[in-house]
Amino acid sequence: MSLLQQLSLLSRGDRQADRVVPPTGHTAWLTSFTAGAMTFLAVFALALSLAAGRMADRWSDALARTATIRISAPADQVDFQTRAVLDLLATTPGVESARALSDDEQRKLLEPWFGPDLPVEALPVPRLIELQETGEGYDAEGLRQRLTAEAPGAVLDDHTRWRRPLATAAGRLRLMGIVSILLIGTAMAAMITLAANAALAANAQVIEVLRLVGARDSYIVRAFVRRFLARALAVSGIGALAGMAGIALLPSADAAGGFLTGLGFTGWGWLMPLALPLLAAAVAFAATRTAAVRKLKDLP
């Protein structure tokens, strides 16, 4: 029998068959709690992995089009080399704009480590030049050679060492999110399998009577699958809605001081958690059917 035919039979409903499965009891509670709790956790795992991936991508994209030139030279040479570097960048293909950071801007960069009263102008802090590249980009190696000739104290930092870890982190965070959802689905399948086995064992005498009056095993399997599938779909839907509500109630980026920037779902991403109840139902269908078929074979 094909999967579509099985789903068609499950959707019809059968009051007599439904009586085979107890509507209440520890198996019903276990199935409901597992489906709801696991779906709730899956919503947060999905939201956190997507948000972390977006944040890493945003940082990586921001660094990809910027570079910094650090000028370390004697005090009487800093201004001269700064002008030389700016003139050189103005004629460099692929460089969209370039500017030297002011003392106030450099002080703000160092403020988290040294406090707001750092006397930048009195310290041998390197002069920083920020450049923005065009979409085509520039020849980094060629620019380094030109800087060596025009300004010996200038060092180009194209942020490669920053971009690579961020790109790697984005990929690993997405992978962790997928693995977390798979683990949650596996745990759900295991708990539903245990619940189905317990329900079958508790109703062994009823199943034996049904067999004596001519009921086929497929009829009994459909009864268990239908009841467990309905429970998992209904309660996982509630768990998904609860998880989405929890995500929506998280503090905004401004209230969280920027730490939770982008946390949660955006745009069409809010529809993604709605697919989790369907996945939970699919897990319940496969787990219950497998458990029922195996258990019926073991019963005399």
N, C-alpha and C positions, 0 to 999 in steps of 0.2 A: 504494500500500500504506500502510495507516495505521500510526501509531507503535506501537500495541499489537501489531499483527501483526509488525512488525519486531522488537520486543523479544521476542516469543514465539519467533521464529526464532532469535534470538541466544541465547536461554536453552537451546535444545535441544542445541547442541554438534555439531560435525562434525569428526572426526579428520582426514579427508581435506582438508577446507577449511583446518583449522588449520595444515597443513603448508605452506600458501602463505606464511605469515608466519613468519619466522625466530624461534625462541624465545629466542635470545640474540643478542648483538651490540650495537653502539653504539646502535641504535634502541631496543632493549629497555631498556638502561641509561638512556638519555636520558628515556624515558617514565617509568620508575620513579622516577628521581631528581627529576624535575620535579613529578610528582604528590605524592610524599611531602614534599618541601621546601615546596612552595607550600601544602599543607594545614597543615603545621606552622606556617608563618608566619600563615596565616589564623586559626588558633586563637588566637594571641597578639594579632592585630589585633582579633579579636572580643572577647577578654577585656579588653583595655586600653580599648577604646571603651565597653564596657558599664560597666566599673568607673569610668571618668572621668565618664560620664554620671550614674551613681548618686551619685557624690561631689558633683557640681555640683548635682544635684537636692536632695540632703540639705542642703547649705549654703543653697540658695535657700529651701527649706521652713523651715529653722531661722530664717532672717532674716525670712521673710514674716510671722511671728506675733510678732515682737519689734520694739521701737523704743527709742530712747534719747533722753532729754532732758538737754541740757547746760546747766548753770547757770553763767554767768560774771558774777559780781557782786562788789562790794567785800567784804572779809573779814567785816565786821560784818553783811552782808546775806545771806550764803550760807545760813546755817541758817534764817533767816526765810523766804527764798524757797523753800528745799527743802521746808519744812513746808507752805507754801502750795501748791506744785505737787502734793505728795502728797495733800493734802486735795481739790484740784481733780480729780485722777485718780480718787479714790475715788468721785466722783459722775459720772464720765464714762461714758456708755453705750458698751459695746464694749470697755472696758478690764477685763481679768480680774484683774490684779494689778499692783502697782508697788512698787518699793523702791529706796532710795538705796544705791549701792555704798559700802562702807567704804573707809577708807584702804588697808587691806591688799589689798583686791580691785583698787583702782585701781593700786596699786604693782605687782601681778602683771601687769596689762595693759601697763604701761610698762616692765616688766623686760627684755623682749627688746631694747629700744632703748637704755635708760639704765642697765641693770644692777640688781642686787637691793638696792643701798643708796641708792636714790633717796629723799630726804626729801620725800615727798609733802605732808606737813602744813606744811612750810616754804615750799613753792612755790605760786604762784598757779595751781594746776591746777583746771580747772572741776570742779564736782560733777556726777557722772553719776547719772541715775535710769533704771533699766531697767523697762520695762513690757511685760506680756504681754497680747495682745489676744484676745478671744473669736473664735469661728468667724465671727460676723457682722461683726466688725471695727468700727472707730470712724471718725468723721468727722475726718480729719487736718486739713483746713483750718479747721474749727470749733474744734478743739483748739488750733491755733496762735493763733487770735484770742483765745481765753480765756487762754492763757499770756501773751500780750502784755499783757493787762489786769491779770492777777494777779501775774505775775513777769516784769518787763521783761527780766531777764537770762537767761531760759529759751529754749532753741532746741530744737525737735523735729526729730529725725532718724529718719524712718520706714524707712530702709535701702533706699529705692527705687533709689538709685544703686549699691547693692551687689547687689540682686536682679537687676536688668536684665542686667548683664554675665554673671552666673552662668547665668541662663536662656539667654542667647545662646550661652555657652560650651558648655552641655549639648547644645544643638541642633547646634552645629558639630562637637563631638566625635563625636556619633553619625553625622553625615554623613561625617566623615573615616573612621570605621570602615567604613561601607558602601562608600565610594569605594575604600578600601584593599583590601577583599575583591573588589570588581569588577576592580581592577587586577591582583590576584593571579590571578583567574580568567582574565583576558585574556592574561596572560603564560603561564599554563598551556596555554591553547588554542593560542597561537602555537607553543610548544615541541612540543606533541603533533602539531600540523599538520606541522611540519618533520620530526619523526620518522616520521610516516606517509608523507610524500613520499619520504623517504630509503628507507624500507622498500619502497615501491612501485617506486622506480627500481632498487633493488638486485635486485628479483625480476621485472624486465621480461621476461626470457626465460621464466621459469616462467609468468607471466601469459599470454604469447603462446601457449605450448603448451596451456594450459587453454582458451584461446579456440578453438584449432584442434580440440580434442576436444569442443567444444560447450558449455563452461562459460559461463554468462551473467555479465555484469558485476555483476549484483546478488549473485550467489553469491560472487564475489571480494570485493566490498565488505563483505559480511557477515563473511567470514573475517577481514579486517583490523579491522573494527569490534569483533568479538567479542574478538580477542586484545588490542587496545589498551584496550578497556573493562575487561576482567578485570584487566589490569595496573594501570590507574589506580585502580580500586575497591579492590583489595587493598592497594596501597602507600599510598594516601591514608588508608585506615583506620589503617594503622600510624602515619602521620604525625599523624593526629588524636589517637590514643592517646598518642603521645609528647608532643604539645603539652599535652594535659590533664595528663599526669604532671608536666611542667615547671611548669605553673601551680600544681598542688597542692604542689610542693616549694618554692614561693616563701615567704619568711619571713612570719610572721603580722604583724598590725598592731602588736602590742606589741613584738615583736622588732625591727621596723623603725622604732620611734619614732613610729608614727602616720602616717608618710608614705605607706605602702602600704595604708592603710585601705580595705577593700572591694575590693582588687585581685583579679581573678579572677572566678569564677562563684559564684553562690549558688543554693541550692535546685534548682528545675527547670532553672535556667540551665545546669547541667552536661550536660543532654541536647542543648543547642544545637550543640556541636561535632560531635556524632554525625551531624548533617545535612550536614556539610562533605564527607565521602566521597561521599555521594549527589550533591552538586553537582559534585564533581570528576568523577564518572562521567558525569554529564550533559554536562559540558564535553568530556570525552574522546569521547563518542558523537557529538556534533555536529561537533567538529573533525575526527575521523577520517573520518566519513562524507563530509563536504564535501570533504576532501582526496582521498579515494579516488575519488569520483565525478569530480572535476576531472582527476585524474591519468590515470584510465582513458580519458577522452575525448582526452587529449593523446597517449596511446600509440597507435602504428599498429596 
